[in-house]
Amino acid sequence: MNTQNPTLNKAQIAQLEKAQSLTQIVYNQFKEHKAAVIGAYVILLFIIVAVSAPLIEKVTGLDADSQNVFNRYRPPMTRVKAGTDVRETAIQRFIDQNPEEVIIIQNQLISQKLVSPIRPEDALYDWAQLDKNKALDAVKLIDTTKKSDLRQIANRFESFHILGTDELGRDVMMRLIYGTRVSMGVGILVALASALIGLFIGALAGFYGGWVDTILMRITDALLSLPLMPVLIVVAAIDLQKLPFLNQIISTGNESIFKLVFILCIFSWMSVARLVRGSILSLREREFILASRTLGATDYTLITRHMFPNVLAPMLVSVTLGVGESILFEAALSFLGLGVQPPTPSWGNMLFNAQELIYQAPFLAVVPGLLILFVTISFNYLGDGLQDAIDPKAMRR
Amino acid sequence: MLTFILRRFFQTIVVIVILSYVCFGLMNLMPGDPVELMISANPRITQEDVTRLREFYGLDQPVYKRYFAWVSDISTGDLGYSRTYRIPVTEMMLPALLATFILSMASLIFSLIVAIPLGILCALKPNSKVDYAVNLFSFAGISVPSFWLGIVLIIIFAVNLGWLPAGGYQTTGMQYSSWFAEMMDKGKYLILPMVSLSIQSIGRFSRFTRSAMLEAMRNDFIRTAKAKGLSNQVVIWKHGFRNALIPLITIIAISFSSIFSGALITETLFAYPGVGRLIYSSIIGNDFNVAMVSFVISVSMVLLMSLVSDILYGVVDPRISYK
């Protein structure tokens, strides 16, 4: 070896000769799949954006729900002036919160001739009608302890919309960011929950065999053979309020999201169950299971301690691919108006709104779909990369 | 073989029966009560009338009794009436089923025509630039939401370019002079839904063709055929592709139900009067009888088609043993 690679020093040779752990091999293998690595970074980016949505809201001063009907369908990169009502509400709230300070501010505003109201009480309201920059200049000149509050109010007089506004004048970017939360949250939650269900059912079927296996696998096959979309639509159209026992459990706020997660879980555990059953069927015959059984291990210990670690790796692939699929199903159901209900934004129901507006605002219909495409393709590549990485046949040491 | 067919057939029937029963029960849980809808237009109706109406339509009976009554009606060929359109469901079902069949088959054939050459191209030059490009394309195809692709296609081809109609089935009020004119007109309406429905199957099929073809080209008889001096074309098509075809048939059999799933969304988006749109619009419009019948019949069709292709699979590949 030294003769072939004279550049290698002792440390590098030691590095080469050291045994690699399994995780290291898998990691190195994974790194070679460029698309999967890119996919992982894209997913990470989206997760960071989704988690920090409230922070972004604070920094930009935009929120996902405030409407502005005078500024609908604004193209990307436009500045929009806030309506009179929005400004006056902000001032009203400010006055209610600091009644004493307001009088000082009003007097200063009038004495410095920044505004000339008919009645002195209206000074702040007149200030609110100024442009953003003029209002900020005025704040600089007056002397008060509430300067930062006023500046904050003035900043809201004008908003900058990177991706424009939608049919109700809401900021598209903020809605997409909050939609990321909902869509990815639903996708990941469904994939994890259905993996748990599949793990449980597959383990039962594979470990006990016999009639348990027959019944569970018949159910699995039956569900797998169904065309999912019509079935999902029928189930999603149910009014949960009509089920008396569920009525108390469900709170009204995010009911549609939980309902959606629940429905998607019912119909997406089958592939994991078959995978787990297959692995456990073959694991059951292995010597180490026989050994621990001889040592007196219970069925529970056998399954959870000795079999689950062995099925985790293939399950990871299945879960990753499941996230992409769940995001697509969530989007499809929301697109049909049966998934996440507005005003909660999700990528699917943003498309639902936008499909009627393709003449006025085609842009609105394009962006949410692009995000769905990016995220799903990333999850699919990630799953593909993981599959290659953990596949012992493809392993290179 | 016969026992296998009988068992599979029996299983399919059981699934259909259970599914229709569950679906029948679920329809009761949907918002909007049929009697309430009936009386909403009539303010002078009394409580006695409501009870009488409920009795008349059998709505006071438990679910299983109503289910059996419904099934016995259906088995005599009486599919009931649509509450919204006031016409027999049979009249709505047949054209809808035909339209969906045309759309699904067109999409299946189109995706095979596109996907198989792509897959073979990749398999012949693995890890080349073409292979990576097609791989990216297939991944995009699997990941793209078909309804969004539909919207984008409408924006490009119907709104901006104006080449193709944005939705529908045929030009309204059109009198066809010949069957050819009819086909051309309907075909124009079929293109966009077909493409947006096919993109997912194209992705799946081309990846599958690639792996099946790679597997087939690794066989010893391929080497022998090449050594005999056969031309490349003969080796690829006669020896390689024929063997790759067998796994391909399985994936086609499985894809019936996913194509039908996709057809539902595509039909809704393009206002294409197929059975998927019928299911969706009748559920949204509280037309429960239509929803039930169209759902059960179309799902049964899909299951039976999968059953048939399962059996055909055994005929094509004699190595498959039925147990």
Interface residues (C-beta under 8 A of the other chain):
Chain A: A35 R218 D221 A222 S225 L226 P227 L228 M229 P230 V231 I233 V234 V235 A237 I238 D239 L240 K242 L243 G324 L328 A331 A332 F335 L336 G337 L351 A354 Q355 I358 Y359 P362 A365 V366 P368 G369 I372 L373 T376 I377 F379 N380 Y381 D384
Chain B: Q11 T12 V14 V15 I18 L19 C23 L26 M27 N28 L29 M30 P31 L136 F139 A140 I142 S143 V144 P145 F147 W148 L149 I151 V152 I154 I155 V159 S257 S258 F260 S261 G262 L264 I265 T268 L269 G276 I279 Y280 I283 I284 A291 F295 S298 V299 V302 L303 S306
